[in-house]
Amino acid sequence: MDQNSSSGNLIIIDSDPRVLRVRTAIVQVLVWFFVYIDIFMLFTFFSKQAFRGTARYILFAHTLLVDSVLLLLTDLVVLFGYFNVRIPVSYCIVLCVLMGIGVKNTPYTITAMCLERYVAICMPLRHASISTTGRTMAAIAIIWAFSSVRLIMDLIIFTVLAPPGYFAMPTSCYYQVMLVTEWHNLMYVIFNQMDFVIIMVIILFCYTKIMLAAQAASGENKQSVSKGRRTLLLHGLQLILCMADLWTPYILAAVQKQSPHLYLPIRFFNFVAFTIISRALSPLIYGLRDKKFCLALKYYMSCKV
């Protein structure tokens, strides 16, 4: 979810009640459909010891779990907007922090999955010793730490700068509630852009190395490398969609000035594309493209528990 706009005054808000109901219904269908898929894949992951002991499946399950929680929290805020519920700033901050961690967690985890594929393809002899279960869990802990540190900084700055009585004020829940000064908002934007640049550099590095490995490979190994390269491309697409949230507030601000009548449709499209659909790519990338995981899914879908 875009921490500037998507979580507050959500894109379903419209003066026409019929449009409002349709947009709310679309969001409900998409959110619960993808949450169901994520939960079913998590069930499949926990049902197989082979998956629980493999680094890439552990990272995949972590992504599914975080995305499911984020979608449910997002849907809660959507329903607040639909029923015009305003909550105290103190409660809104709790939701913002949880959603903010989820927003940061997904691209960091995808980056870790790309690095895991790089190690598996470019350093196959060291892959087993590097991508152990213990190190994977340590990587997840580091991801959570990096995802939380910026939120904690924002929370501390907000607590110091917030005027008296601000915490009790009723508000629509969105992340800018915590950004009470212009310099704090600017710092937030700069750090987000730095995140995007660093992540894209890592992805490009991994993709270049895998491309070189593909040129040097032959036979079955070449097919495996090519599959890894396609996986990395899909991860890159998913990251771009997730990180596109960083630019939507500025696009929407320009649209609101130039073409106000297009503001709500574009905002709704951005929410569906960059908040919901971007999270739906994880099951496609690893759940359906991975032969072992896909076979396990088919097994459990046929109720052979």
C-alpha positions, 0 to 999 in steps of 0.5 A: 500500500502506498503509505502516502495515499492508499491507506487514507481516504481510500480510492473507493470514495466517490460522490456517486453511491453506486460507483462507491458500492461497485468499487468496494465490491471489486476490492472485496472480491480481489482481496479475499480471492488472493488472501484465500490463495495465499492461505492455501499455499501457506497450508501447502508449505507447512504440510511438506517438510521438504519445503520447510527446509528449503531457503527459497520456499521459506522466503516465499512463505514469508512473502505470502504471510506478510502480503496476506496480513497487509491485504487484510489491513488494507481491506479494513481501512477500505471498509472504514472509508466505505462506512465513513468511520474516523478513528483517533490518531493514536489507533490510526498510527498502530495501523499505519505502522503495521501496514508500513512494515508490510509495505517495506517487507515485501520488496526486501524479501523479494530482493533476498529471493533474487540473491538466493537465486543468484547464489544457486545459479552462480555459486552452486557448490556453495549454495547448500552451505550459504542458503541454510535454514538458520541463515534464511531465518536470520535474513528474515529477522534482518528484513524485519529490522530494516522494515521497522527502523524507518517506521520507528524513526518516523514514530519518534519524530512524530511523537516529539513534534505532534501538537497537544491533543493531536493523538485524540483527534478523529481522522481518516487513516493514512500514513501522512497523519504521522508526517506533521512537518514539511521536512519530515515528509521530504525526509520520508520521500528521500529515503523511499527513493534511496530504497528503490535505487538500492533494490534495483541495483541489486536486482540488476547485478543478480540479473547480469550475473545470471545472464553471464552464467546462461551464456556459459552454461549448456544442456540441462544446466542452461535450461535451469539458468534460463528459468532462473533468469525468467524468475528474476525478470518476474521478480523485477516486475513485481518490485517495480509494481510494489515500489511504484507506490512511491510515485503515485502520490505525485502522479495523483497530485498532478492529475488533481490539478490538471484533470480533477475528473480523472483523479478518482478513477486513476486513484482506484486503478493505482490502488488495485494495480500497485497494492493488490495485484502486485501482491498477487504475483508472488503465487504466480512466480513461485507457487505455479511456476515451481514444479514441486510446489505446483504438484503439491498444490494439485495434490491438496486441491484434490483433497488428498490430505 
